Amino acid sequence: MTTQELFSVLEQNPEKALLFEYAPNLLVGANYHITEIKHLTIDSVDCGAQTDTWKETIIQLWESPNELGKTEYMSVFKALGILKKVGKMKAYVLDSEVKFEYSNAAFHTAQMFVNDFEIQGKNLIIKLATQKTDCKAKELCGVPEPLEATSSSQPCCTSTGNCC
């Protein structure tokens, strides 16, 4: 999801509570704060000596130990206010991918991308997911792509012994 797409979703739902699902059926606590917003430029070289550059917006979520047991989540309206204030100080690159950085005592620190969002009653739930590392230069480095399994109603081998 791009930063602009996130802002659009938020702007369409200002009256909702803003929840984050960091793993299936696991929510960031209601005691979360938006503690930092990073405007990153990634300038990389992969294992095939290919260069790449892109931008990301990283929004950090932190659970305050002083507010354990809090049950009311931050409103989308309040989150938008924070994000807009930051945007006035340092402009967003709106077509950059947005990620959320989060951890707790049982979950390692991770930068997660937005996999989806869902409206459930008075809640806007942003569904986060981790991304596995990958080789970007598979073709140059001779790394084979995994074969996709196919299904067919025809038998693979014929009576003459010809097998696919």
N, C-alpha and C positions, 0 to 999 in steps of 0.2 A: 504494500500500500504506500502510495506517495504521501508526502506531508500534506499536499493540497487535498487529497482524497480523505485523509483523516480529518482535516479542518471542516470539510464539507459534511461529513457524518456528524461531527460534533455540533456544527451550526444548525443542523436539521433537528437536533434533539436536546436543546438547552435545558429543558425541564426535567430531564432524566438524571438518575444517579449514575456515576461513571464507575464501572467495575472492570477489573482486568482478570482474565483467566490465564494463568501462566503455565498450567498443565491441565490435562483433562480433569474437570470437576474440582480444580483447586484455584481459589481466588486470592489475589493480593488482599491483605487485611484492610478493613475499613479505616484503619489508622494510617493509611498511606499518605504521603506528601509527594509532590513533584519537586524534587530537590535540585535538579540540574537539567539543563538542555544544552546539548552539544551540537554544534554545526561542524561536521567533519568533512574533510576532503581526503579521500583515500587515493594514494599514488603508489601503485604496486608494480612489482615485477614477478611473474609466475615462474614455475620451474622450466618452462619452455622458452624463457628469456623474452616473453611478450609483456609489454607494459600496458597498464590500464589505469584510468582515473575515473572516480565517481564521487558523488556526494551523498551523505547520509545525515539524517536528523536523529539524534539519540535523546530520548526523554527518560530520565532516571526517576524510578519510583522507590521510595524508602518508607518502611513501616516504623513509625515513632514508638519507641518503648514506653513513652510517657502517656500514650493513649491506648494501651492494651484494653481490649474489651469494648472498644468503640464499635457501634453497630450502624451508624449512619455514614454512608459513603459520600465522598466529594461529589458535588453536582457537576454536570457537564458545563454549566454556566460558569462556575468558579474556575474549572480547569481551562476553559477558553480564555478567561480573563488573564490567567497566568501566562498562557501561551502567547496571547496578543501583546502583553507587556514585554515579554522577551523579544518578540518580533520587532517591536519599536526600537529596542536597544541593539539588536543584531538581526538583520533580515534573514528570513528563511529562504532556502532554495526550494521552491514549492514542488518541483518535480523530483526531488531527492526521496529515496526510500526512508520511511520512518521506522525506527526500532525503539523498543523499550528495554531499558536496563533494569534488572531487578535481581534480588536474592533475599533469602531469609535463612533461618537456622537450619532448615531441612532442604534447601534448594540452593545450589551453587550460583554464583553471580553469572549472569548470561545476558547478552544482548539478543533480544527476540524480535522477530518480525511479526507484523500483524497478519495472521492467517485468515481472519474473518471477524465479523461482528454480528451481534444478535440483539434484538430488542426483546426483553422479557418484562412485560408489565411496565413498571416505572423505572426500569434499569436498562442502560446501554452497556452491554458486555463486549469488551474488546478481547478477542481470543488471540492469544500470543502463541508462538511456536518457535522452537529452536531450529536451526539449520545446520545440517551436517557439513563438515568440511569436504572439499572436493578438489580434484585436480582439474584446473582449467585448460591444461595443455595436453590432454589425453592423446590427441592425434599426433602432435609433435613428439611426444615422449614414448609413443608406442603402447599406450595403455588401452587395452581393448574395452569397448563399451559392453556392459552386461547384455546378454541376449535376452530378448523378451520372450516369455512363454506364449505359445500360440495353441489354440485348441482347434480341432477339426473333427468333423464327423466321419472323415475317411480314415481308415487304418494307415499307419505310417509305413508299414511294409506290405508289399504285395505277395501273392503266392509264388511269383517268380524269383523272390529274394531281393527285389529292389527296395531298399530302405531309404527313407529321407533323412 
